[in-house]
Amino acid sequence: MTQDPPSPDRPPVARLAGELGAALVAAGLCYGLSCLIVAPSPEAITFGKQWEWMSEAPFELRGQFPHRILGPLLAHCLGLGGACWVPFVRGLAVLLLATVFFFARCRGARPVDALLVTLAMAVTAPIQMYKQHWVGFVDPLCYLLFFWAWMAAGRPVLYWGLFLANLLSHELAAFLLPWAWFVRREANGCMRADVIGAGLALGLYGAFYLWVKAAAPQQKFTASYFFDNPMFPGGTVVTITLAITHLVVAFGPILAVLAWHQHTRRDRERAHLWLVGGGIIAIFCIAWDWSRHSNLIALPLVLASLHFVAAGHRLVYTGIVGLGVGLMVWIPPWFISAWPTSAIADGNLLMATRAGLQNPATKEPMGGALSDVLTAWVPAVAPVVVPILAILAAIWFAGAWFARRQASATAGPAA
């Protein structure tokens, strides 16, 4: 990737301020355009209401997950807790987009390419899913912390400090520890520093978690809860299937860029997709929210997108993003009632119950026998899932074909 040469007469601080200012402007523009597709809702829902309540007094350890304190604590310290919680979370979405733009610039992307990749994130699930469906959730904070840690990979203290901050936002960050370790390896990080840094981050978080568990009377989502309501194996199969469906309808053809990247790169960089993907699958061994946690795919997708536009495919990338927007306007994936997968979305609890995936006493998701899932749930959703899987395969093969076509064109005719 090529980068515009820095101006020799601008001091580093001024250049940094300029880049950050440009990132905020680009993020505001992209977020505004995304709102033309999905208008943000003004009220938090479900868990979003709990985070809003926590933000009024985070150290009172309110609600079912007081250990997820970082977002409410930041809002409270900024005077944006309580009634201002939803605008605060909306600001986090803008900061996520600004982070993507800045990340792209730090990796050498030209401003127009950084803007294109930022726009792609703005019109897909990491932003749009939190406008109407998961309003008030702090997931954008988790995503932006991963990107900032990635940019700080050469500074172990800052890197593992950001990892600790991410744990305090949501414990799912622990499932991306293998990816976080890999990022440091790619940055030639010191193994000893990483053992100490990761150990301290996990140790400090563990101590905080145990303190909260002992002091919070309403806490529900503890490790014990997940052990008592296991998803694996049956629930994991169901959730992964739903996550794949979500990725297809909420990211669309832009996923082809991931396939292109996998078939173009011949180095260890391809591991980003598989380590993040493995972390997502591990999360689904205990967690049910497929249309949230699968959005972590944005990490390798941004990287692949930067290589794609840097390779001279800016117009193709613009077309892919435009096609995705058109499809999402035609069949909005952000509202469950409008999904083409309504057979899954509307019927999954009934089907899950039939397959033994719901605790009849608590109505909470639980792991069912894999045989029950395969014999009861899979046949019920197959008419919808099979076409979705076929679309995903077509998207992947399109990206792989484009990579081979590019390789053939570069190689030229045989001598």
Residue pairs with C-beta under 8 A, 6 or more apart in sequence:
1 107
1 108
1 109
1 113
1 306
1 307
1 310
2 108
2 110
2 310
3 105
3 108
3 109
3 110
4 110
4 111
6 15
7 15
10 18
19 102
19 105
20 98
20 102
22 101
22 105
22 111
23 98
23 99
23 101
23 102
23 105
24 94
24 98
26 97
26 98
26 101
26 111
26 114
26 115
26 118
27 94
27 95
27 96
27 97
27 98
27 100
27 101
27 118
28 94
29 115
30 97
30 115
30 118
30 119
30 121
30 122
31 93
31 94
31 97
31 122
31 127
33 119
33 122
33 123
34 122
34 123
34 127
34 128
34 131
35 131
37 123
37 128
37 325
37 328
37 329
38 128
38 131
38 132
38 332
38 334
39 131
39 132
40 86
40 90
40 131
40 132
40 135
41 86
41 131
41 132
41 135
42 86
43 86
43 135
43 136
44 51
44 52
44 85
44 86
44 89
44 135
44 136
45 133
45 134
45 135
45 136
46 134
47 65
47 134
47 136
47 137
48 85
48 86
48 89
48 134
48 135
48 136
48 137
49 136
50 62
50 63
50 64
50 65
51 63
51 68
51 71
51 72
51 85
51 89
51 136
51 137
51 138
52 81
52 82
52 85
52 86
52 136
53 62
53 63
54 62
54 63
54 66
54 69
54 72
55 71
55 72
55 73
55 75
55 76
55 80
55 81
55 82
55 85
55 88
56 62
56 76
56 81
56 82
57 76
58 66
58 69
58 72
58 73
58 76
58 81
61 212
61 215
61 216
61 217
61 218
61 219
62 218
63 218
63 219
64 218
64 219
64 220
64 221
65 219
65 220
65 221
66 212
66 216
66 218
66 219
67 168
67 171
67 208
67 209
67 212
67 213
67 216
67 219
68 138
68 168
68 169
68 170
68 171
69 168
69 212
70 138
70 141
70 165
70 168
70 169
71 89
71 92
71 138
71 141
71 169
72 81
72 85
74 88
74 141
75 81
75 84
75 85
75 88
78 88
80 87
80 88
80 91
81 88
85 136
86 135
86 136
89 130
89 135
89 136
89 137
89 138
89 140
92 138
92 140
92 141
92 144
93 127
93 130
93 140
95 140
95 144
96 121
96 126
96 127
96 140
96 141
96 143
96 144
96 147
97 118
97 121
97 122
97 127
99 144
99 147
99 148
100 114
100 117
100 118
100 121
100 147
100 302
101 114
101 115
101 117
101 118
102 151
103 147
103 150
103 151
103 302
104 113
104 114
104 117
104 118
104 302
104 306
105 111
105 114
106 151
107 306
108 310
109 117
109 306
109 309
109 310
112 314
113 306
113 309
113 310
113 314
116 305
116 309
116 314
116 317
116 318
116 321
117 302
117 305
117 306
117 309
119 321
120 254
120 305
120 317
120 321
120 324
121 127
121 298
121 302
122 128
123 321
123 324
123 325
123 328
124 250
124 251
124 252
124 254
124 298
124 324
125 246
125 247
125 250
125 251
125 291
125 294
125 295
125 298
125 333
126 139
126 140
126 143
126 295
126 298
127 140
128 250
128 328
128 334
129 250
129 291
129 292
129 295
129 334
130 137
130 139
130 140
131 334
132 334
132 335
133 291
133 334
133 335
133 336
134 291
134 292
137 292
138 169
138 170
139 170
139 292
139 295
141 169
142 166
142 169
142 170
142 172
142 173
143 295
143 296
143 298
143 299
145 162
145 165
145 166
145 169
145 173
146 166
146 173
146 176
146 296
146 299
147 299
147 302
148 162
149 159
149 162
149 163
149 166
149 180
149 183
150 183
150 299
152 158
152 159
152 162
153 159
153 183
153 184
153 186
153 187
153 189
154 187
154 189
156 184
156 189
156 190
156 193
156 194
156 197
157 197
159 180
159 184
159 189
159 197
160 194
160 197
160 198
160 200
160 201
161 201
163 173
163 177
163 180
163 197
163 198
163 201
164 200
164 201
164 204
164 205
166 173
167 173
167 174
167 201
167 202
167 205
168 205
168 208
171 205
171 209
172 283
172 287
172 293
174 202
175 279
175 280
175 282
175 283
176 275
176 276
176 279
176 296
177 198
177 202
178 275
178 278
178 279
179 272
179 275
179 276
179 279
179 299
180 198
181 194
181 198
182 271
182 272
182 275
184 194
186 268
186 269
212 219
213 219
213 222
226 286
226 287
229 359
229 362
229 364
229 365
229 366
230 286
230 366
230 367
231 239
231 284
231 285
231 286
231 287
231 288
231 365
231 366
231 367
232 285
232 286
232 367
233 367
233 369
233 370
234 355
234 356
234 357
234 367
234 368
234 369
234 370
234 372
234 373
234 377
235 288
235 352
235 357
235 365
235 366
235 367
235 368
236 281
236 284
236 285
236 367
237 370
237 373
237 374
238 348
238 352
238 355
238 357
238 373
238 377
239 284
239 287
239 288
239 290
240 281
240 284
240 290
241 344
241 381
241 385
242 290
242 291
242 344
242 348
243 280
243 284
243 290
243 291
243 293
243 294
244 388
244 389
244 392
245 290
245 341
245 344
245 384
245 385
245 388
246 290
246 291
246 294
246 333
247 255
247 294
247 297
247 392
248 255
248 388
248 391
248 392
248 395
249 328
249 331
249 333
249 339
249 340
249 341
249 388
250 291
250 295
250 328
250 333
250 334
251 297
251 301
251 324
252 323
252 324
252 327
252 328
252 395
253 320
253 323
253 324
253 327
253 395
253 398
254 301
254 305
254 320
254 321
254 324
255 301
255 392
255 395
255 396
255 399
256 320
256 395
256 396
256 398
256 399
256 402
257 301
257 304
257 305
257 308
257 317
257 320
257 399
258 273
258 297
258 300
258 301
258 304
258 396
258 399
259 395
259 396
259 397
259 398
259 399
259 400
259 403
260 304
260 308
260 399
260 400
260 402
260 403
261 269
261 270
261 273
261 300
261 303
261 304
261 307
261 308
261 399
262 270
262 273
262 399
262 400
262 403
263 399
263 400
263 403
263 404
264 307
264 311
264 403
264 406
264 407
265 307
269 303
272 299
272 300
272 303
273 300
273 304
276 296
276 297
276 299
276 300
277 297
277 300
279 296
280 293
280 294
280 296
280 297
283 293
284 290
284 293
287 293
288 365
305 317
308 316
308 317
309 317
311 406
316 402
328 334
331 338
331 339
331 340
332 338
333 339
336 342
336 345
336 346
337 345
337 346
339 345
340 384
341 384
341 388
343 380
343 381
343 383
343 384
344 381
344 384
344 385
347 380
347 381
348 381
349 358
351 376
351 377
351 380
351 381
352 358
352 365
352 368
352 377
353 360
354 372
354 376
354 377
354 380
355 368
355 372
355 373
355 376
355 377
356 366
356 368
356 369
356 372
357 365
357 366
357 367
357 368
357 373
357 377
358 364
358 365
358 366
359 365
359 366
378 385
